[in-house]
Amino acid sequence: MSDRTLLTSAATLVQAATHFTPPRWLANAHLQSILPSLKLRRPLLARRARKLLQATETHILDCGDGVRLLGHHSKQPESHQARDLVVLLHGWEGSADSLYVLSLGAYLYEQGCDVFRLNFRDHGASHHLNPEIFHSCRLDEVVGAVQRIQQLWPDRRLTLAGFSLGGNFALRVAARATHAELKLARTVAVCPVLRPHSTMDVLDTGSFIYRQYFVAKWKRSLRLKQKLFPQLYDFRNVLAQRDLRGMTRLLIEHYSEFPSMDAYLQGYAIVGDVLANLEVPSDVLVSLDDPIIPARDLAHLARNPNLQVITMPNGGHCGFMDGFNRESWADRKIASLLGVTKTRATPL
């Protein structure tokens, strides 16, 4: 059964859209997936993100239970009062300074939003803040970080946007919002991890380019963690592995509370009933040619009137690029979904 057939069975949930039309040279799914993080774009993006970065103040957030997370807040100039504060969540082994995060952050800042770019544990320059290692089920601390952001800026309309694993976290935070007393106005998830088992299968059996990319970045992160906490960690066996499944299995067995790797992977899946009680209006933006997140898993999301899935034929993984040196189509779409206008707030 094709992805499109599966999606048809979830017609009440999935909204087809055809607004993203990349130029022919940019239509390839792998190019769309690689281009957003291509280092050659950083000097160009730095110019576009100059105002965002100049306005940045770094915060170490108390997230409860002794956990601290690193983030960067960019506030609008004093002559303007922002209505919106958008919290941005990066993907696995990315950071608050990932190019796709900076691109969206710069675009939202241009629209008059305050922006908070949050690092997950052990991402960005934050490995030293907590002795325990990152894993994808550490939802409580991300909820705690958003709670703290809400406390610091209570007069802002709070929204949340995330990419890939960050999109997965964003939807789980939204599902927890009522219980956590979070006043989230809206959440947008771009190409979120849906069923981790599927994503791991794709990464370990698909193109070696993605597997090598993530394995190399993860090993670099683990080496840094081991260097900072040598009394706690000896990752020699983990670092000897060549695939994500082997690395994950050893880390779960020796450095986690989970009884098995399957239990861990199921712990951050968002299919099934996980989003059944979602009360925050939320949008999932995906491409049917995503080489990392299988579109067939969309059919297994809970039916919920607060959850809208927008599918595109093209876009790759967190791509949706329609140019090399400008904001992406996804940046513009996210701003539209969040209700961000191009009209700046009235001067004080």
N, C-alpha and C positions, 0 to 999 in steps of 0.2 A: 504494500500500500504506500502511495507516495505521500510526501509531506503535505501537498496541497489537498489531497483527499482527507487526511487526518484533520487538517485545519477546517475543512468544510463541515466536519461533524461537530465542530465547536463554534458554529456560526454566530451563536448568541454572544460569544466572547470576543471573537476576532473580527476586527474591522480592516478590510483590505484598503490599501491606499497606494496611489501611483504617483505621488507628487515628487518623489526623488528620482531624478533622471540625470545620472552622471554622464559626462562626455564619454565618448566611445573608448578613449584611451584609459579611462579610469574605471571602467565597468567591471573589470576582473575582481573576483571576490578576494583573492590573496593580496592583490595590490591595495584594495580597500582596507584590508586588515592590517597591513604593514605600514602604510603611509602615515596614519595618525601618530605613530611612535617613532617615525624616521628621524634620526638625529640631525640630518641635513636641514630639517625644518626649524630647529631650535633658534638659530640666530634671527630668522624671519619672524618667528612667533614672539621672540623676546621683545621685538619692537612693538608688535600689536598688543602685547600684555604689559607694556611699560607702566601704564597708569595703575593697573591692578597691583603690580609688584611694588611700585613706589608707595602705595597705600597700605602695604601689608604689615601687620603686627603679629608676631609669633606668640602662641599661647601653649602652655602645657596644662591640659585639662584634667581635673580630678574627676574620674569616672566612677568612683565608689570602689570599695574593697581594696583600696590601695593602688588601683590601676591608674596609670597616667598615659594619656595619648597626646600626641603633638599635632597642632593644627595652625593654620595661617588665616587671619581675618583681614579682609580688605574692606574698609569703611569708606563710604562716599565722602566727598569734601564737606567741611562744616557748613558751607553755603547751601547745601542741599540735605534734605532729610529723606533717607531711603524708606520706602514702604516695605521692601522685601529683603529678607536674608535667606540666601540659598546655600545650603550645605552640600558640598560635592564630595563624593566617595569614589576613589580610584579603583582600578582592578587589581587582581592578585599580582604581587611583585611589581606593581607600579608604585606611585607615590602622589602626594599632593602637588608635586612639580612635574608629573607626567605631562607630555605635550597635549594630550586630549583634554586633560583637566584644565590646564592653563588656557587652552583655546576656548572652552566653554566659559571658564571663569572670566576671561577678558571680555567675551561677548556680553555676558550678563552684567558685568561692571559697567560696560558702555551703555547698557539700557537703564542704568540708575539703581542697580541692586547692590546691596552689601553681599559679600561672598565669603564663605568660610570653607577652606580646603582642608579636610581632615585626613590625617594619616592613620591607617590601621596600625596596630602593634607590630613592631619589627619591620615597618615600611618607612621609607624616607630615612632621616637621621634620628631614628627613635629606638634603635635596638637596646640602648643603655637604660631606658626608662623602666622596664619591667623584666624581672628575671625569667619568667615563664615564656615559652615560645608562642608565636602566633599559630592559631588554627582557625578554620572558617566557621567554627561553632561558637566563637567568642562574641555572641550577640549582646550579652548583658553590658559589656563595656562600651560598645558602640551606642547602645541606647543611653547609657550613662553620659556619654560625650554629648549627644544631642540634647539631653536634659540640661546639661551644664550650659550649653550654648543658648538654650532658651532662657535660662536664668540670667545670663549675662546681658542679653538683649531682648527683654520681654516685650518691647513695643514694636517689634518687627513681625511681619507676616512670614512665618517660617515654612520653608519648603525644602525638599530633599531630591537630589538627583545623583544617580550612580551608574557606573559602567561595569559590565561583566560581573565579577564577584562583588563589586561595589553596588551594582544594580540589585543583586541578590540580597545583600545586606539592607539596602534601602527599602525593599519590599518587606523584609522581615521586621525592620524597625517600624514601618508603617502599620504592620499587623499588630504590633505590640503597643501602638501609640495610646490607645484609650487606657489600657492598664497602667502605662507609664506616665500618664497625664501629660502627654506631648500634644501640643496644639499644632499639628502639621496641617497645613492648608492643602498640600498636594505632594505627590511623589512621582518621579519619572525614573524608570529603569531602562537603560540601553543595553540590549543583548545580555540580559542577566543569566547567570548560571541557573538552570532550571532543575536538572537532575544530575548531580555530580557524578554518578556512575557513568552516565552517557558521555559527559565531557571528558572524564579520564580515559574512557575507551577511545574516544576520538583522538585525544592528544597522544596516547601511547601507540596507536595503530595507524594513525593518519600521517600527514606530512611531517617529515623529520624536522623541518624548519621550526615549527611551533614547539615540538617536543624539546629540541635543543635549546631554544630560546628560554623556555620556562625552567628547564633543568639547570641551565647555567646560572640564571638569576637566583633561583632558589638556593643553589649550592653556595653562591657568593654571600647570600644573606645568612645562611647557617654557619659559614666560616666566621663571619663577623660576630654572630651571637656566641659561638664557642670561644672566641678570643676575649670577649667581654666577660664571660662567665665560665672560665675554664674549670672551676670547681663543680659545676653542674652538668657540663656537657662534654661528651666525647662522640662526635658525629662521624668517626672514621668509617664505620660500616655503612652509614647512610650515604656519605659522600662517594662511596665506591659504587653505588647503584647507577644505572644508566637510564632508568625510566622513572616516571612519576609514581607509578604504582608501587615499585619496590621501595622508593624513598618514603612514600606515605605509609606503607605497611610498617616499616621499622620505626618510624617516628611515633605512630599510634601505639605500637606495642610497648615502646620503652619510655615514652614521654607524654602520655596522655591518660585520661581516665576512661577512655572508650574500650569496651570489651573486644571490638574487632574493627577492621577497616570499613566493613559494610555499615556498621552502626554509626561510625563517624560520618561517612558520606551521606547516609540517610539523614543525619542530624542537621544538615543545612540545605536539604532539598526544599524547593518551594512548590512542588507538584502535590497532587492529592488535595487534602483538606487544609493545607497550611494557610492559605489565603482566603479560606471560606468566610471568615468573620472580619475581614478587612473593612474598616470603616473610613479610612482616608481615601479620597479620590486618587486613583493611581493609574499611571499609563506605562505600558510595556512596549518599547519600540524595538522591533527585531527585523532582521533580513532573512529571507528564505534560503539564501546562499551562504549563510554564516558557516565557515569551515570549522568552528570550535563548539558552538552551541547548536545541537541538532534541533531543527524546527519542529520535528515530529513530537517533541516533548511538550509543545504548547497545548496540544489537545488534552493534556492531563492536568492543566491548571484548574483550580476550582472556579465554578461559575459564580460570579459576584458582580452585582451592578456597579460597584465601585471600582472595578478593574476593567480597563480597556486595553486591548492588545492591538497595536498598529503594525501591520506587516508590510514589508517592502520586498519586491522581487530581488533587488540588489542592495548592496551595502556592506557585505563582508561582516567581520566581527568588529563592532564599535567603529565602523568606518563612516559611511554616508558622506564621503568627501566629494564635493563637486568643484574643487579647485585646490591648488597647491598652497597658496599663500593668502588664505582668507578663512573666516570661520566656516565650519562644516554645515551641511544641511541639517545635521542632527542638532548642532548648537542652536540654529534658528528655530527648529521644531520644538526643542525642549523649552526655549524661552516662551514660545507660543502656548505650549501646554501648561506651563506654570503661570500663565496669565501675566507675563511681564510685557510691558509696553515700551515703546521707544521714547515716549514722552517722559522726560525727567521730572522729578518731584518739584513742586513749587518752592522757590528759594525762601529760606527762613527770613 
